[in-house]
Amino acid sequence: MAAHNPLTTTLSTKGQVILPKRVRESRHWSAGTRLVVEETPEGVLLRPAPAFPPTAPDEVFGILPATGPARTIEEMDAAVLGEAARRHGRD
């Protein structure tokens, strides 16, 4: 059995690290991807940064108060499809 060859990289004078292409592609990380850096006992962990800050339910409930009668599932489905068609120029 062949020995496992770990991927390696080098730290630049600016403190930058280039992640190997294989890692970037498997994680779908393109240029500009924000990463959270976490120190662990084993080394450094990189995770994609969340798109939005964490919030508690009481911070967001009631932000968009509903007005008028409740909509049916069919009405909501039709509205979603209509907006998708409008945004993508499809009828």
C-alpha positions in Angstrom: 0.0 0.0 0.0 1.4 3.4 -1.0 2.1 6.0 1.7 -0.5 8.8 1.9 1.0 12.0 0.5 -0.7 15.0 2.2 -1.3 18.2 0.3 1.1 21.0 1.2 1.3 24.7 0.7 3.7 27.5 1.8 3.0 30.6 3.9 4.0 33.8 2.0 5.8 36.8 3.5 2.3 38.5 3.6 0.9 35.6 5.7 -1.1 34.3 2.7 -1.7 30.6 2.1 -2.8 29.2 -1.3 -5.2 26.3 -0.9 -4.6 23.5 -3.4 -6.9 23.5 -6.4 -8.3 20.1 -5.5 -9.4 21.4 -2.1 -10.9 24.6 -3.6 -12.8 22.7 -6.2 -14.1 20.0 -3.9 -15.4 22.7 -1.5 -16.7 25.0 -4.3 -14.6 27.8 -2.9 -13.9 30.4 -5.6 -11.9 33.7 -5.3 -13.6 36.0 -2.8 -15.0 33.2 -0.6 -15.1 34.4 3.0 -13.7 31.8 5.4 -13.9 31.6 9.2 -10.5 30.7 10.7 -10.6 28.7 13.9 -7.6 27.5 15.9 -7.9 24.0 17.1 -5.5 21.7 19.1 -4.8 19.9 15.9 -4.1 23.0 13.8 -6.2 25.5 11.9 -9.8 24.9 10.7 -11.2 26.8 7.7 -15.0 27.0 7.2 -17.1 29.1 4.9 -18.4 32.2 6.6 -22.2 32.3 7.0 -23.9 34.5 4.5 -25.9 36.3 7.3 -25.2 37.0 10.9 -26.8 34.6 13.4 -30.2 35.7 14.6 -32.7 34.6 17.2 -36.3 34.0 16.2 -37.5 36.9 18.3 -35.2 39.2 16.4 -36.9 38.4 13.1 -40.5 37.5 13.8 -42.9 40.2 12.9 -40.5 42.1 10.6 -42.8 41.6 7.6 -46.3 41.8 9.1 -48.9 40.2 6.8 -51.8 42.3 5.6 -55.0 41.1 3.9 -56.4 37.6 3.8 -54.2 34.5 4.0 -53.0 33.0 0.7 -53.5 29.4 -0.3 -50.6 27.1 -1.2 -51.7 27.3 -4.8 -51.7 31.1 -4.8 -48.2 31.1 -3.3 -46.9 28.6 -5.8 -48.3 30.6 -8.7 -46.7 33.8 -7.3 -43.3 32.1 -7.0 -43.5 30.8 -10.5 -44.6 34.1 -11.9 -41.7 36.0 -10.2 -39.2 33.4 -11.5 -40.6 33.8 -15.0 -40.4 37.6 -14.7 -36.8 37.6 -13.4 -35.7 35.2 -16.1 -37.7 36.6 -19.0 -39.8 33.5 -19.5 -43.5 33.4 -20.0 
